[in-house]
Amino acid sequence: MAKKKETVPANMPDWPSATGYRLRIHWDDTDTTRRVYLGKYIKWIDDACTEFLRERGMVFDPDGWLSLDGKALSGSFVVGEYSCRIEHNSFFDDILTVKISVQELRPKVIVFRGDILDDAGRLVARGTITYIYIQKRKDGLKAIEMPAEITGRL
């Protein structure tokens, strides 16, 4: 006998919560087999990282530059590397939670770990995203050390 899925309101938004960044799998997140497309897991981990930063006062402007508590900074984060491993398939209309933690913090780099869990608490996928702190210079973008006001909030 198949287990009945938990009923969740159809209009449930993606949101950060005390338990993590929650989302519902939409039709465009899946392939023709209704399974989630690999790239979506990384996108969801990246979205959860953005919310993690937002909860700590760091917000990206429309051009991708950071502000801290509403004050524009001269730097921002760019993705330098990512990886993902799918442990269990997930499907259209499933509810997932992305839990983010700082795996590594170096002067110019932060590595986030994302664990994606289904509504039963089972690990669906896990991945890492490496963000590099950069600054715009006359000669292009350059990796620089993160200001203490940023590292202090991570």
N, C-alpha and C positions, 0 to 999 in steps of 0.2 A: 504494500500500500504506500503510495507516494505521500511524502510529508507536505502538508499544506503550508504555503508561504504565509509569512506574517503580513497582515494588511497594513499598508502604509498609505497615507493620503496621496492621491494622484498629483497634487500640486506641491509636494514636498520639495523645497528648494535645496540646492547645494548650500551647505553652510558649515562654518567651523563650529565645533561644540566642545564641551569639556572632554568628550571621548574621542575627538578627532574631526576630520573634515569628511562630512557625509555627502553621499551623492547617490542618485539613481542612474542605472545604466539605461541610456536612451537608444533608440533604434539606430541612429547614426554612429554609435559607439561600437557597433557589431558588424560582423561580416555576414555572408549568406547563410552561415550555419548558426546564426544568432549568438555566437561567441564573441567576446570582446576582442577587438583588434589590438595587437601588441602595443602600438604607439599610444593608445589611450591610457594605458597604465602609467607611462612616463608623464603624459600630460597631467593626469590627476595628481601624481606626486609633485609635479612642478606647481600646480594650482595650490596644493596644500602648503608648499613652501612659501608661496606668496602670501597666503593667509597667516602662516606662522610669523613671517616678518611684519605683516600688518598689525598683528596683535601686540607687537613690540615697538610700534610707532614708526616702522619703516614702510613707506608707500612708494610705489612706482608711479611716475607721472605718465601722461600719454606718449611721451617720447622715450620712455624707458629709464629715465634718471630717477634716483632716489631722493626722497625727502625724509627727514626724521622729525617727528612731532610737528609737521607742517613747514619745517625749515628746509629749503633746498640744499642738497649736498652737491659736491663737485664730482661725485663718483656714482657708480652703480654696479650691479652684479650682472655678469653674463654667464651662460652655461658653458663650461669647458668640457664636461664629460658626463655621460649618464650610462647606467646599466639597469637591466630589469630581468628578473626571473619569474616566470609564471609557475606557480605551484599547483593551482587548481583552476579549471575553467570557470568563468562567470558568464552570465547570459543576460539578454535583454530583460529589463525591469527589475533585476536584482538590486538590492541596496548594499552599498559598500561604505566602509569607513577607512580613511587614510590616516595613519598615525605617523607623525613626523618627529624625528629627533636629530640632534646634531651629532654626527658620527665623528667628525674631525674638524678642528678649527686651527688654521695656520694663519700667519700674518696677512696673506693675500687671498686665502682660499677658505671656503667653508664647504664641507661635505655633509649633505643631508641624507638621512636614511628614511625611506618611506616603506611602511608595512601596510598592505591593503588587505582588509579583512571583510569577510562576508557577514551577513546578519546573524549567523550562528557563531561568529568569532573565529572561524577557520581562516588561516592565512591563504589568500588567493594569489598574491604576488608581492614581491619585495624588490626594492631598487634603491639606487643611490643617484644623486645629482650633485655634481661638483660645480659650485658657483665661484667665479673669480671676480675679485673687486677690481674695477677698472676706473680710469679717469681719462677724459678727453684732453688731448694735448695737440699742439700745432702739428706734430708729426704723426698723429693718429691716436689710437687707443692704446693705453699702457696699463699693465697690471701694477697696482700699487698696494701698499699696506692699508688695511682697513683702519679707519679712525677708532680710537678707544671708545668713543661714544656708541659705535656700532657693536664692537666685540663685547662690550659690557652688557649688552642686551641679549646676546646670543647664549 
